[in-house]
Amino acid sequence: MKTPMQLLQEFAPEFAQNQMDEKSLIFEHPKYQAVPAKYKLLIGIASAAIIGSDTCTQMWVKMAKDKGVTSEEITEAIMVARYMKQATVNDTVSNALRLLSPDQ
């Protein structure tokens, strides 16, 4: 089965190339190295997990492991993502909870 990126390359090669160029810019361009690559990979894992993309989460984990990121670091990034996802529910439901307030 083709990956999402392989499908994009097949149907919209210019967009696939653009995405790869952006990845190179973020990870390789000297101007954008204030955040170490390891942290960028951990951010990628957490972001993919939060948005619910299993394929992307696995891809980022594989890239991180290939670059020497430890299982403990990856697990901790996933736990931070889980915490942040939970925390956003509080914001999402705050207006609804206000409707339940006796002051309404």
Backbone atoms as SQL, in Angstrom:
CREATE TABLE atoms (id INTEGER PRIMARY KEY, chain TEXT, resi INTEGER, resn TEXT, atom TEXT, x REAL, y REAL, z REAL);
INSERT INTO atoms VALUES
  (1, 'A', 1, 'MET', 'N', 0.844, -1.171, 0.000),
  (2, 'A', 1, 'MET', 'CA', 0.000, 0.000, 0.000),
  (3, 'A', 1, 'MET', 'C', 0.897, 1.243, 0.000),
  (4, 'A', 2, 'LYS', 'N', 0.546, 2.215, -0.815),
  (5, 'A', 2, 'LYS', 'CA', 1.338, 3.435, -0.933),
  (6, 'A', 2, 'LYS', 'C', 1.110, 4.336, 0.276),
  (7, 'A', 3, 'THR', 'N', 2.185, 5.010, 0.661),
  (8, 'A', 3, 'THR', 'CA', 2.093, 5.972, 1.759),
  (9, 'A', 3, 'THR', 'C', 1.388, 7.231, 1.262),
  (10, 'A', 4, 'PRO', 'N', 0.917, 8.067, 2.197),
  (11, 'A', 4, 'PRO', 'CA', 0.312, 9.328, 1.771),
  (12, 'A', 4, 'PRO', 'C', 1.259, 10.176, 0.917),
  (13, 'A', 5, 'MET', 'N', 2.528, 10.194, 1.267),
  (14, 'A', 5, 'MET', 'CA', 3.494, 10.975, 0.494),
  (15, 'A', 5, 'MET', 'C', 3.680, 10.394, -0.906),
  (16, 'A', 6, 'GLN', 'N', 3.714, 9.085, -1.023),
  (17, 'A', 6, 'GLN', 'CA', 3.833, 8.455, -2.344),
  (18, 'A', 6, 'GLN', 'C', 2.627, 8.780, -3.211),
  (19, 'A', 7, 'LEU', 'N', 1.461, 8.800, -2.614),
  (20, 'A', 7, 'LEU', 'CA', 0.260, 9.164, -3.354),
  (21, 'A', 7, 'LEU', 'C', 0.309, 10.622, -3.797),
  (22, 'A', 8, 'LEU', 'N', 0.772, 11.488, -2.903),
  (23, 'A', 8, 'LEU', 'CA', 0.900, 12.894, -3.264),
  (24, 'A', 8, 'LEU', 'C', 1.896, 13.063, -4.409),
  (25, 'A', 9, 'GLN', 'N', 3.011, 12.334, -4.352),
  (26, 'A', 9, 'GLN', 'CA', 4.005, 12.394, -5.432),
  (27, 'A', 9, 'GLN', 'C', 3.406, 11.938, -6.753),
  (28, 'A', 10, 'GLU', 'N', 2.535, 10.959, -6.697),
  (29, 'A', 10, 'GLU', 'CA', 1.918, 10.428, -7.908),
  (30, 'A', 10, 'GLU', 'C', 0.923, 11.412, -8.527),
  (31, 'A', 11, 'PHE', 'N', 0.108, 12.024, -7.679),
  (32, 'A', 11, 'PHE', 'CA', -0.974, 12.860, -8.197),
  (33, 'A', 11, 'PHE', 'C', -0.666, 14.355, -8.230),
  (34, 'A', 12, 'ALA', 'N', 0.268, 14.790, -7.391),
  (35, 'A', 12, 'ALA', 'CA', 0.619, 16.214, -7.353),
  (36, 'A', 12, 'ALA', 'C', 2.103, 16.350, -7.019),
  (37, 'A', 13, 'PRO', 'N', 2.969, 15.964, -7.951),
  (38, 'A', 13, 'PRO', 'CA', 4.399, 15.933, -7.655),
  (39, 'A', 13, 'PRO', 'C', 4.984, 17.274, -7.203),
  (40, 'A', 14, 'GLU', 'N', 4.423, 18.363, -7.706),
  (41, 'A', 14, 'GLU', 'CA', 4.945, 19.671, -7.310),
  (42, 'A', 14, 'GLU', 'C', 4.694, 19.941, -5.819),
  (43, 'A', 15, 'PHE', 'N', 3.516, 19.537, -5.350),
  (44, 'A', 15, 'PHE', 'CA', 3.200, 19.727, -3.941),
  (45, 'A', 15, 'PHE', 'C', 4.039, 18.805, -3.059),
  (46, 'A', 16, 'ALA', 'N', 4.269, 17.599, -3.516),
  (47, 'A', 16, 'ALA', 'CA', 5.131, 16.681, -2.771),
  (48, 'A', 16, 'ALA', 'C', 6.539, 17.245, -2.667),
  (49, 'A', 17, 'GLN', 'N', 7.041, 17.778, -3.763),
  (50, 'A', 17, 'GLN', 'CA', 8.384, 18.378, -3.745),
  (51, 'A', 17, 'GLN', 'C', 8.422, 19.584, -2.817),
  (52, 'A', 18, 'ASN', 'N', 7.354, 20.380, -2.851),
  (53, 'A', 18, 'ASN', 'CA', 7.273, 21.536, -1.964),
  (54, 'A', 18, 'ASN', 'C', 7.353, 21.107, -0.500),
  (55, 'A', 19, 'GLN', 'N', 6.645, 20.042, -0.159),
  (56, 'A', 19, 'GLN', 'CA', 6.667, 19.554, 1.217),
  (57, 'A', 19, 'GLN', 'C', 8.072, 19.087, 1.603),
  (58, 'A', 20, 'MET', 'N', 8.748, 18.398, 0.703),
  (59, 'A', 20, 'MET', 'CA', 10.101, 17.935, 0.998),
  (60, 'A', 20, 'MET', 'C', 11.072, 19.122, 1.099),
  (61, 'A', 21, 'ASP', 'N', 10.858, 20.138, 0.277),
  (62, 'A', 21, 'ASP', 'CA', 11.690, 21.347, 0.362),
  (63, 'A', 21, 'ASP', 'C', 11.499, 22.045, 1.706),
  (64, 'A', 22, 'GLU', 'N', 10.259, 22.094, 2.173),
  (65, 'A', 22, 'GLU', 'CA', 9.991, 22.704, 3.474),
  (66, 'A', 22, 'GLU', 'C', 10.643, 21.906, 4.599),
  (67, 'A', 23, 'LYS', 'N', 10.604, 20.595, 4.492),
  (68, 'A', 23, 'LYS', 'CA', 11.257, 19.746, 5.500),
  (69, 'A', 23, 'LYS', 'C', 12.753, 20.032, 5.523),
  (70, 'A', 24, 'SER', 'N', 13.358, 20.134, 4.348),
  (71, 'A', 24, 'SER', 'CA', 14.788, 20.449, 4.280),
  (72, 'A', 24, 'SER', 'C', 15.071, 21.814, 4.876),
  (73, 'A', 25, 'LEU', 'N', 14.215, 22.773, 4.589),
  (74, 'A', 25, 'LEU', 'CA', 14.393, 24.117, 5.123),
  (75, 'A', 25, 'LEU', 'C', 14.377, 24.089, 6.647),
  (76, 'A', 26, 'ILE', 'N', 13.415, 23.398, 7.213),
  (77, 'A', 26, 'ILE', 'CA', 13.273, 23.340, 8.670),
  (78, 'A', 26, 'ILE', 'C', 14.427, 22.589, 9.332),
  (79, 'A', 27, 'PHE', 'N', 14.851, 21.492, 8.720),
  (80, 'A', 27, 'PHE', 'CA', 15.849, 20.647, 9.369),
  (81, 'A', 27, 'PHE', 'C', 17.289, 20.937, 8.950),
  (82, 'A', 28, 'GLU', 'N', 17.504, 21.550, 7.795),
  (83, 'A', 28, 'GLU', 'CA', 18.869, 21.664, 7.288),
  (84, 'A', 28, 'GLU', 'C', 19.368, 23.090, 7.067),
  (85, 'A', 29, 'HIS', 'N', 18.500, 24.045, 6.834),
  (86, 'A', 29, 'HIS', 'CA', 18.936, 25.408, 6.533),
  (87, 'A', 29, 'HIS', 'C', 19.600, 26.019, 7.769),
  (88, 'A', 30, 'PRO', 'N', 20.788, 26.599, 7.609),
  (89, 'A', 30, 'PRO', 'CA', 21.517, 27.167, 8.759),
  (90, 'A', 30, 'PRO', 'C', 20.733, 28.244, 9.516),
  (91, 'A', 31, 'LYS', 'N', 19.870, 28.951, 8.834),
  (92, 'A', 31, 'LYS', 'CA', 19.101, 30.030, 9.464),
  (93, 'A', 31, 'LYS', 'C', 18.076, 29.499, 10.464),
  (94, 'A', 32, 'TYR', 'N', 17.665, 28.250, 10.303),
  (95, 'A', 32, 'TYR', 'CA', 16.594, 27.695, 11.130),
  (96, 'A', 32, 'TYR', 'C', 17.086, 26.552, 12.009),
  (97, 'A', 33, 'GLN', 'N', 18.108, 26.839, 12.788),
  (98, 'A', 33, 'GLN', 'CA', 18.677, 25.813, 13.660),
  (99, 'A', 33, 'GLN', 'C', 18.660, 26.217, 15.127),
  (100, 'A', 34, 'ALA', 'N', 17.858, 27.212, 15.474),
  (101, 'A', 34, 'ALA', 'CA', 17.764, 27.624, 16.879),
  (102, 'A', 34, 'ALA', 'C', 17.188, 26.497, 17.737),
  (103, 'A', 35, 'VAL', 'N', 16.264, 25.739, 17.169),
  (104, 'A', 35, 'VAL', 'CA', 15.703, 24.574, 17.859),
  (105, 'A', 35, 'VAL', 'C', 16.437, 23.349, 17.336),
  (106, 'A', 36, 'PRO', 'N', 17.091, 22.606, 18.214),
  (107, 'A', 36, 'PRO', 'CA', 17.825, 21.415, 17.766),
  (108, 'A', 36, 'PRO', 'C', 16.908, 20.399, 17.077),
  (109, 'A', 37, 'ALA', 'N', 17.469, 19.675, 16.134),
  (110, 'A', 37, 'ALA', 'CA', 16.713, 18.690, 15.347),
  (111, 'A', 37, 'ALA', 'C', 15.975, 17.696, 16.242),
  (112, 'A', 38, 'LYS', 'N', 16.596, 17.287, 17.323),
  (113, 'A', 38, 'LYS', 'CA', 15.966, 16.334, 18.242),
  (114, 'A', 38, 'LYS', 'C', 14.629, 16.879, 18.745),
  (115, 'A', 39, 'TYR', 'N', 14.602, 18.144, 19.102),
  (116, 'A', 39, 'TYR', 'CA', 13.374, 18.749, 19.607),
  (117, 'A', 39, 'TYR', 'C', 12.341, 18.899, 18.488),
  (118, 'A', 40, 'LYS', 'N', 12.806, 19.190, 17.294),
  (119, 'A', 40, 'LYS', 'CA', 11.888, 19.279, 16.161),
  (120, 'A', 40, 'LYS', 'C', 11.219, 17.929, 15.914),
  (121, 'A', 41, 'LEU', 'N', 11.984, 16.864, 16.035),
  (122, 'A', 41, 'LEU', 'CA', 11.424, 15.531, 15.857),
  (123, 'A', 41, 'LEU', 'C', 10.395, 15.217, 16.944),
  (124, 'A', 42, 'LEU', 'N', 10.705, 15.587, 18.177),
  (125, 'A', 42, 'LEU', 'CA', 9.762, 15.363, 19.274),
  (126, 'A', 42, 'LEU', 'C', 8.502, 16.203, 19.095),
  (127, 'A', 43, 'ILE', 'N', 8.658, 17.422, 18.596),
  (128, 'A', 43, 'ILE', 'CA', 7.494, 18.257, 18.288),
  (129, 'A', 43, 'ILE', 'C', 6.660, 17.598, 17.196),
  (130, 'A', 44, 'GLY', 'N', 7.337, 17.042, 16.191),
  (131, 'A', 44, 'GLY', 'CA', 6.631, 16.349, 15.107),
  (132, 'A', 44, 'GLY', 'C', 5.819, 15.180, 15.621),
  (133, 'A', 45, 'ILE', 'N', 6.402, 14.409, 16.523),
  (134, 'A', 45, 'ILE', 'CA', 5.693, 13.262, 17.112),
  (135, 'A', 45, 'ILE', 'C', 4.457, 13.751, 17.857),
  (136, 'A', 46, 'ALA', 'N', 4.650, 14.739, 18.719),
  (137, 'A', 46, 'ALA', 'CA', 3.540, 15.245, 19.526),
  (138, 'A', 46, 'ALA', 'C', 2.449, 15.846, 18.644),
  (139, 'A', 47, 'SER', 'N', 2.848, 16.601, 17.644),
  (140, 'A', 47, 'SER', 'CA', 1.861, 17.229, 16.756),
  (141, 'A', 47, 'SER', 'C', 1.057, 16.186, 15.999),
  (142, 'A', 48, 'ALA', 'N', 1.731, 15.192, 15.463),
  (143, 'A', 48, 'ALA', 'CA', 1.031, 14.138, 14.723),
  (144, 'A', 48, 'ALA', 'C', 0.079, 13.375, 15.631),
  (145, 'A', 49, 'ALA', 'N', 0.511, 13.131, 16.860),
  (146, 'A', 49, 'ALA', 'CA', -0.352, 12.423, 17.805),
  (147, 'A', 49, 'ALA', 'C', -1.586, 13.255, 18.152),
  (148, 'A', 50, 'ILE', 'N', -1.382, 14.552, 18.366),
  (149, 'A', 50, 'ILE', 'CA', -2.500, 15.420, 18.736),
  (150, 'A', 50, 'ILE', 'C', -3.532, 15.500, 17.621),
  (151, 'A', 51, 'ILE', 'N', -3.074, 15.584, 16.376),
  (152, 'A', 51, 'ILE', 'CA', -4.046, 15.696, 15.284),
  (153, 'A', 51, 'ILE', 'C', -4.624, 14.345, 14.890),
  (154, 'A', 52, 'GLY', 'N', -4.083, 13.282, 15.459),
  (155, 'A', 52, 'GLY', 'CA', -4.671, 11.955, 15.262),
  (156, 'A', 52, 'GLY', 'C', -4.228, 11.231, 14.011),
  (157, 'A', 53, 'SER', 'N', -3.009, 11.482, 13.559),
  (158, 'A', 53, 'SER', 'CA', -2.515, 10.788, 12.371),
  (159, 'A', 53, 'SER', 'C', -1.565, 9.665, 12.774),
  (160, 'A', 54, 'ASP', 'N', -2.079, 8.444, 12.721),
  (161, 'A', 54, 'ASP', 'CA', -1.263, 7.277, 13.058),
  (162, 'A', 54, 'ASP', 'C', -0.064, 7.153, 12.120),
  (163, 'A', 55, 'THR', 'N', -0.309, 7.327, 10.824),
  (164, 'A', 55, 'THR', 'CA', 0.768, 7.203, 9.835),
  (165, 'A', 55, 'THR', 'C', 1.870, 8.213, 10.112),
  (166, 'A', 56, 'CYS', 'N', 1.490, 9.469, 10.352),
  (167, 'A', 56, 'CYS', 'CA', 2.490, 10.507, 10.601),
  (168, 'A', 56, 'CYS', 'C', 3.198, 10.291, 11.936),
  (169, 'A', 57, 'THR', 'N', 2.453, 9.861, 12.945),
  (170, 'A', 57, 'THR', 'CA', 3.083, 9.606, 14.239),
  (171, 'A', 57, 'THR', 'C', 4.148, 8.520, 14.095),
  (172, 'A', 58, 'GLN', 'N', 3.813, 7.440, 13.386),
  (173, 'A', 58, 'GLN', 'CA', 4.797, 6.375, 13.174),
  (174, 'A', 58, 'GLN', 'C', 6.000, 6.883, 12.381),
  (175, 'A', 59, 'MET', 'N', 5.756, 7.696, 11.355),
  (176, 'A', 59, 'MET', 'CA', 6.845, 8.229, 10.541),
  (177, 'A', 59, 'MET', 'C', 7.792, 9.068, 11.394),
  (178, 'A', 60, 'TRP', 'N', 7.225, 9.954, 12.227),
  (179, 'A', 60, 'TRP', 'CA', 8.057, 10.816, 13.069),
  (180, 'A', 60, 'TRP', 'C', 8.822, 9.996, 14.115),
  (181, 'A', 61, 'VAL', 'N', 8.176, 8.978, 14.671),
  (182, 'A', 61, 'VAL', 'CA', 8.872, 8.120, 15.645),
  (183, 'A', 61, 'VAL', 'C', 10.040, 7.412, 14.971),
  (184, 'A', 62, 'LYS', 'N', 9.832, 6.877, 13.782),
  (185, 'A', 62, 'LYS', 'CA', 10.921, 6.203, 13.062),
  (186, 'A', 62, 'LYS', 'C', 12.062, 7.176, 12.768),
  (187, 'A', 63, 'MET', 'N', 11.732, 8.378, 12.318),
  (188, 'A', 63, 'MET', 'CA', 12.776, 9.369, 12.036),
  (189, 'A', 63, 'MET', 'C', 13.537, 9.719, 13.310),
  (190, 'A', 64, 'ALA', 'N', 12.810, 9.872, 14.404),
  (191, 'A', 64, 'ALA', 'CA', 13.451, 10.224, 15.669),
  (192, 'A', 64, 'ALA', 'C', 14.377, 9.106, 16.137),
  (193, 'A', 65, 'LYS', 'N', 13.906, 7.879, 16.091),
  (194, 'A', 65, 'LYS', 'CA', 14.745, 6.747, 16.506),
  (195, 'A', 65, 'LYS', 'C', 15.995, 6.642, 15.634),
  (196, 'A', 66, 'ASP', 'N', 15.839, 6.891, 14.329),
  (197, 'A', 66, 'ASP', 'CA', 16.983, 6.862, 13.418),
  (198, 'A', 66, 'ASP', 'C', 18.012, 7.932, 13.761),
  (199, 'A', 67, 'LYS', 'N', 17.562, 9.012, 14.396),
  (200, 'A', 67, 'LYS', 'CA', 18.466, 10.109, 14.770),
  (201, 'A', 67, 'LYS', 'C', 18.932, 10.010, 16.217),
  (202, 'A', 68, 'GLY', 'N', 18.631, 8.889, 16.860),
  (203, 'A', 68, 'GLY', 'CA', 19.154, 8.656, 18.204),
  (204, 'A', 68, 'GLY', 'C', 18.292, 9.144, 19.351),
  (205, 'A', 69, 'VAL', 'N', 17.071, 9.559, 19.061),
  (206, 'A', 69, 'VAL', 'CA', 16.167, 9.968, 20.132),
  (207, 'A', 69, 'VAL', 'C', 15.759, 8.705, 20.883),
  (208, 'A', 70, 'THR', 'N', 15.798, 8.776, 22.201),
  (209, 'A', 70, 'THR', 'CA', 15.528, 7.580, 22.997),
  (210, 'A', 70, 'THR', 'C', 14.039, 7.283, 23.094),
  (211, 'A', 71, 'SER', 'N', 13.749, 6.043, 23.419),
  (212, 'A', 71, 'SER', 'CA', 12.355, 5.632, 23.626),
  (213, 'A', 71, 'SER', 'C', 11.726, 6.417, 24.767),
  (214, 'A', 72, 'GLU', 'N', 12.511, 6.697, 25.802),
  (215, 'A', 72, 'GLU', 'CA', 12.001, 7.470, 26.940),
  (216, 'A', 72, 'GLU', 'C', 11.614, 8.883, 26.509),
  (217, 'A', 73, 'GLU', 'N', 12.444, 9.503, 25.680),
  (218, 'A', 73, 'GLU', 'CA', 12.147, 10.851, 25.194),
  (219, 'A', 73, 'GLU', 'C', 10.898, 10.856, 24.316),
  (220, 'A', 74, 'ILE', 'N', 10.781, 9.856, 23.470),
  (221, 'A', 74, 'ILE', 'CA', 9.616, 9.746, 22.589),
  (222, 'A', 74, 'ILE', 'C', 8.354, 9.518, 23.413),
  (223, 'A', 75, 'THR', 'N', 8.439, 8.629, 24.383),
  (224, 'A', 75, 'THR', 'CA', 7.292, 8.361, 25.247),
  (225, 'A', 75, 'THR', 'C', 6.871, 9.618, 25.991),
  (226, 'A', 76, 'GLU', 'N', 7.840, 10.371, 26.480),
  (227, 'A', 76, 'GLU', 'CA', 7.522, 11.600, 27.206),
  (228, 'A', 76, 'GLU', 'C', 6.856, 12.624, 26.278),
  (229, 'A', 77, 'ALA', 'N', 7.321, 12.724, 25.047),
  (230, 'A', 77, 'ALA', 'CA', 6.696, 13.635, 24.080),
  (231, 'A', 77, 'ALA', 'C', 5.246, 13.221, 23.831),
  (232, 'A', 78, 'ILE', 'N', 4.998, 11.933, 23.762),
  (233, 'A', 78, 'ILE', 'CA', 3.634, 11.438, 23.563),
  (234, 'A', 78, 'ILE', 'C', 2.768, 11.764, 24.780),
  (235, 'A', 79, 'MET', 'N', 3.337, 11.647, 25.972),
  (236, 'A', 79, 'MET', 'CA', 2.590, 11.968, 27.184),
  (237, 'A', 79, 'MET', 'C', 2.268, 13.466, 27.249),
  (238, 'A', 80, 'VAL', 'N', 3.200, 14.310, 26.817),
  (239, 'A', 80, 'VAL', 'CA', 2.936, 15.752, 26.760),
  (240, 'A', 80, 'VAL', 'C', 1.809, 16.020, 25.765),
  (241, 'A', 81, 'ALA', 'N', 1.852, 15.354, 24.606),
  (242, 'A', 81, 'ALA', 'CA', 0.796, 15.524, 23.606),
  (243, 'A', 81, 'ALA', 'C', -0.557, 15.116, 24.183),
  (244, 'A', 82, 'ARG', 'N', -0.568, 14.011, 24.894),
  (245, 'A', 82, 'ARG', 'CA', -1.813, 13.528, 25.510),
  (246, 'A', 82, 'ARG', 'C', -2.343, 14.545, 26.505),
  (247, 'A', 83, 'TYR', 'N', -1.458, 15.078, 27.334),
  (248, 'A', 83, 'TYR', 'CA', -1.854, 16.082, 28.314),
  (249, 'A', 83, 'TYR', 'C', -2.419, 17.326, 27.621),
  (250, 'A', 84, 'MET', 'N', -1.736, 17.794, 26.584),
  (251, 'A', 84, 'MET', 'CA', -2.179, 18.990, 25.870),
  (252, 'A', 84, 'MET', 'C', -3.533, 18.768, 25.197),
  (253, 'A', 85, 'LYS', 'N', -3.723, 17.599, 24.636),
  (254, 'A', 85, 'LYS', 'CA', -5.011, 17.278, 23.996),
  (255, 'A', 85, 'LYS', 'C', -6.123, 17.322, 25.041),
  (256, 'A', 86, 'GLN', 'N', -5.872, 16.732, 26.205),
  (257, 'A', 86, 'GLN', 'CA', -6.856, 16.774, 27.284),
  (258, 'A', 86, 'GLN', 'C', -7.148, 18.207, 27.692),
  (259, 'A', 87, 'ALA', 'N', -6.092, 19.005, 27.816),
  (260, 'A', 87, 'ALA', 'CA', -6.244, 20.388, 28.273),
  (261, 'A', 87, 'ALA', 'C', -7.077, 21.205, 27.293),
  (262, 'A', 88, 'THR', 'N', -6.980, 20.908, 26.007),
  (263, 'A', 88, 'THR', 'CA', -7.753, 21.675, 25.032),
  (264, 'A', 88, 'THR', 'C', -9.242, 21.390, 25.142),
  (265, 'A', 89, 'VAL', 'N', -9.596, 20.232, 25.685),
  (266, 'A', 89, 'VAL', 'CA', -11.015, 19.928, 25.891),
  (267, 'A', 89, 'VAL', 'C', -11.605, 20.931, 26.890),
  (268, 'A', 90, 'ASN', 'N', -10.838, 21.301, 27.904),
  (269, 'A', 90, 'ASN', 'CA', -11.321, 22.273, 28.877),
  (270, 'A', 90, 'ASN', 'C', -11.705, 23.580, 28.187),
  (271, 'A', 91, 'ASP', 'N', -10.876, 24.032, 27.268),
  (272, 'A', 91, 'ASP', 'CA', -11.171, 25.259, 26.538),
  (273, 'A', 91, 'ASP', 'C', -12.370, 25.059, 25.609),
  (274, 'A', 92, 'THR', 'N', -12.410, 23.925, 24.941),
  (275, 'A', 92, 'THR', 'CA', -13.484, 23.655, 23.989),
  (276, 'A', 92, 'THR', 'C', -14.850, 23.674, 24.665),
  (277, 'A', 93, 'VAL', 'N', -14.925, 23.149, 25.858),
  (278, 'A', 93, 'VAL', 'CA', -16.228, 23.037, 26.522),
  (279, 'A', 93, 'VAL', 'C', -16.535, 24.193, 27.468),
  (280, 'A', 94, 'SER', 'N', -15.639, 25.148, 27.614),
  (281, 'A', 94, 'SER', 'CA', -15.841, 26.204, 28.607),
  (282, 'A', 94, 'SER', 'C', -17.125, 27.003, 28.368),
  (283, 'A', 95, 'ASN', 'N', -17.416, 27.348, 27.121),
  (284, 'A', 95, 'ASN', 'CA', -18.655, 28.083, 26.849),
  (285, 'A', 95, 'ASN', 'C', -19.879, 27.236, 27.147),
  (286, 'A', 96, 'ALA', 'N', -19.813, 25.949, 26.855),
  (287, 'A', 96, 'ALA', 'CA', -20.920, 25.064, 27.167),
  (288, 'A', 96, 'ALA', 'C', -21.102, 24.949, 28.682),
  (289, 'A', 97, 'LEU', 'N', -20.006, 24.861, 29.423),
  (290, 'A', 97, 'LEU', 'CA', -20.104, 24.778, 30.878),
  (291, 'A', 97, 'LEU', 'C', -20.673, 26.061, 31.456),
  (292, 'A', 98, 'ARG', 'N', -20.347, 27.202, 30.838),
  (293, 'A', 98, 'ARG', 'CA', -20.928, 28.469, 31.320),
  (294, 'A', 98, 'ARG', 'C', -22.453, 28.429, 31.222),
  (295, 'A', 99, 'LEU', 'N', -22.975, 27.739, 30.214),
  (296, 'A', 99, 'LEU', 'CA', -24.439, 27.615, 30.082),
  (297, 'A', 99, 'LEU', 'C', -25.059, 26.855, 31.249),
  (298, 'A', 100, 'LEU', 'N', -24.273, 26.031, 31.911),
  (299, 'A', 100, 'LEU', 'CA', -24.756, 25.261, 33.053),
  (300, 'A', 100, 'LEU', 'C', -24.646, 26.028, 34.362),
  (301, 'A', 101, 'SER', 'N', -23.959, 27.145, 34.322),
  (302, 'A', 101, 'SER', 'CA', -23.728, 27.937, 35.515),
  (303, 'A', 101, 'SER', 'C', -25.044, 28.504, 36.047),
  (304, 'A', 102, 'PRO', 'N', -25.223, 28.512, 37.356),
  (305, 'A', 102, 'PRO', 'CA', -26.442, 29.084, 37.942),
  (306, 'A', 102, 'PRO', 'C', -26.619, 30.575, 37.606),
  (307, 'A', 103, 'ASP', 'N', -25.538, 31.228, 37.237),
  (308, 'A', 103, 'ASP', 'CA', -25.602, 32.663, 36.908),
  (309, 'A', 103, 'ASP', 'C', -26.241, 32.911, 35.555),
  (310, 'A', 104, 'GLN', 'N', -26.467, 31.862, 34.760),
  (311, 'A', 104, 'GLN', 'CA', -27.040, 32.026, 33.424),
  (312, 'A', 104, 'GLN', 'C', -28.525, 32.155, 33.455);
